[in-house]
């Protein structure tokens, strides 16, 4: 019995993801929060993109008072970490961030205002409305993409249990 348990545990550890980057969306007032967490490998010279174009709620970034958004607007602002956000126009559905250095264990965050363009609750966006959105991470050795779940979180698996980190 003990031998079987040991083998099962080793198998689970060998197949689990070694290095993940998670991206979490949390609704807030007046600003929504997006948090990036590096749970595994030191990364550098990466580009992270959040794409809202496939969301059934028609989510957009509301960055000015005179655009496609509703009532309250907020510019995209980095609140923690070394992220360079590319310019965002009002009503945009894609947010691109350049990340020069993203050390293992780092947590970066930014605030923004996401609006729903379909329902009557346009200024309130919950995690389940992120379904259909995706996040992509471009590194020197390739691109990883993951969908957002109903909890407003997407997880990019960078390494599948072989213990090696991607080249970035």
N, C-alpha and C positions, 0 to 999 in steps of 0.2 A: 504494500500500500504506500509506504513512504517513497519507494523508488518511483512509482507511478506519479506521485505528486511532484517530485523533483523534475521529472521529465516534462510534465505539463507546464510547470512554471518556467523552465528553460525555453520551451517552445514559445510561450506567450511573450517572453522578453525578447526573443530573437525576431519575432514578427511585428513587434510594436514599433511605432514611429520613433525615430531617434531624435529628430530635430524639427520642431514646428515653429511657425510664425502664426500667431492668431491675430485676427482683426475683429474687434467687437464694436458694434454700434449700440449706443444707449441714448434714448430720447431724453431730452431735458428742456427746461424752460429758463431763459429764452434760447439757450444754445444746446444743440445735440453734441454728444461726445463720441469720438472715434479713437479707440485705443489699439495700438500695435504692440504685441508682446513677442519678444524673441526668446523662445524656450530651449534653444539648442546650440546653434553655431554662430560664430562671429561672421557677420556679413559685411561686405563693403561694395560701394559703387553699384547699388541695386536701385531699381525703379519699381515702385508699387502703384498699382492702378486699381481704383474702385470704380466699377461699372454698374450703373443703375438702369441701363437702357432696357433690360428685360423684366423689370419689376412690374407686376400687374397694377400696382398703385400709381405708376407713372412718376416715381420719385425724381425730384430735381434738387439741385443746390440753389437756395434762395440767398443771394449775396447783395442785392441792392433793393431799394424801396420802389423802384420804378420798373421792375421787370416781371418775369413770369411767376414769381412767388406770391405768397399770400401774407398780408398783415406784417408780422415781424420778420425781419431779415437779419442775417449775421454774416460777416465775412468769414472765410475759412482762416483760422488762426492756429498756429502751432503753439501748444501749451507746454510740451515737454519733449526733449530730444532734438536731434540734428536732422530735421526733415526740411527739405526745400519743396514747397508746394508750387506747382506751376500755376499760372493765372487761371482763374475760374470765372467764367461769364455767368451772369444770372440766367437760370434755367438750364444750366449744364447738367448732364447726367454722368459725366466722367470726371473723376478727380485723379490727378497724376502727381505722385510725390517722388522726388529723387532723394535717396538715402545714401549719403557718402560713407557712413559707418553705423553699423547696427550690432553692437557687441552682444554676445550671449548674456541673457538675463536682463536685457534692457527693456524698458517700457517707454514707448513714445506715445504722445497723444495730441489730438487737435480738436478744435470745436468748429462746428458749422451749423447751418440751419437747413435741414431737409424738409421739403414740403411734398405732400401727397397731392397730385393733380387730378385724381379721379373721384375720391370720396368726398363727403361733406365734412370730414375731419381733417382738412388740408394741412393745418399747422401742427397737428400731432401725428408723429410717425412712430409706430412701435416696432419692435424687433421682427415680428412676423411679416411686416410689410417689406422687409429686406429680402424676402424670398424672391428669387429671380436675379438678384444682384450677385456680382462675383468680384473676386479680388485676384489680381495677378501680380506675381513677383518676377521681374526680369533680372537675371544674374548672368555672369559671364558664361556659365555652362548651360544656360537654358531658361525656360519659362515654366513656372508652376502656377496653376490656377485652381481656385476652389470656390464653390458656391456658398452664399450665406444661408444659414439655417433659420428656422422659425424663431430661434432665440436671439437673432441679430449677430451671430458670430460665424466667421469663416476661419478654417484652419488649413494652412498650407503645409503639407508634409514635405519636408525638404530632403529627408533621407529615410529609406525604408528598412531600418534595422541593421544595416551593414556597418554602422559605426562611423561612416565617413561623412564629412560635411561637404556641401556643394562648393565649388569654386566660385567666388563672386568677384 
